[in-house]
Every structure is written in structure tokens, then in C-alpha cells.
Amino acid sequence: MEAHLAGAAWVLPLAMALLVIAGALVLARLLLGPTGPDRVVAIDALTLLGVSAVALGAVIARERVFLDVAVVLSLLAFLGTVAFTPLFRRGPEDSVEDEETV
């Protein structure tokens, strides 16, 4: 993969550093999240950052195969997020009672 990016000498390391900072912030939300859905969203955001890091690594290494890895990782992240939905689904009797008391 031949890609000549203008400013790649400073843009790509900056993008990787920003991904690391974002990962640290999302990891803090994962550990400190007060509710379960907060933690699920944090896990989803971490996988999104992982996909972004793999795609950025593909650009840096100039290897197209890493883009396939990013696609597979994003599909697995989607399935993982969908797998958490039954944990937080509310039944019809729960939603009516909660809305009346609030």
C-alpha cells in the first residue's frame, strides 16, 4: 500500500498519542462507571479505539491485512455490545412502575 500523506511525519504519531489519551479516559470511565450501561458503553468505546488504532497501524506499517483485522474486530465489538443488551432490558411491568414513581 503506497500512501504518501502530507504531514505524515507528525500527524500519525499525534493521532496515536490522542488515541492513547482517549483510551486512558475511557478506561477510567470503565473502572469508575456508576452503572452497568456506562460500563458497556465504555467497553464499546474501547473497542472502537482499538479498531482505530489497528487502522492507524495499517497506515503506518503500510500493510493492508491490518484493515481486515480492523473489520473483524469491529464486527466482534458489535456482537459483544448486542450480547450485553439482555442484561439491561426492562420488562413491561418494570417500566410502568418506575415511570409512575419518578
Secondary structure, 3 states (H helix, E strand, C coil): CCCCCCCHHHHHHHHHHHHHHHHHHHHHHHHHCCCHHHHHHHHHHHHHHHHHHHHHHHHHHCCCHHHHHHHHHHHHHHHHHHHHHHHHCCCHHHHHHHHHHC
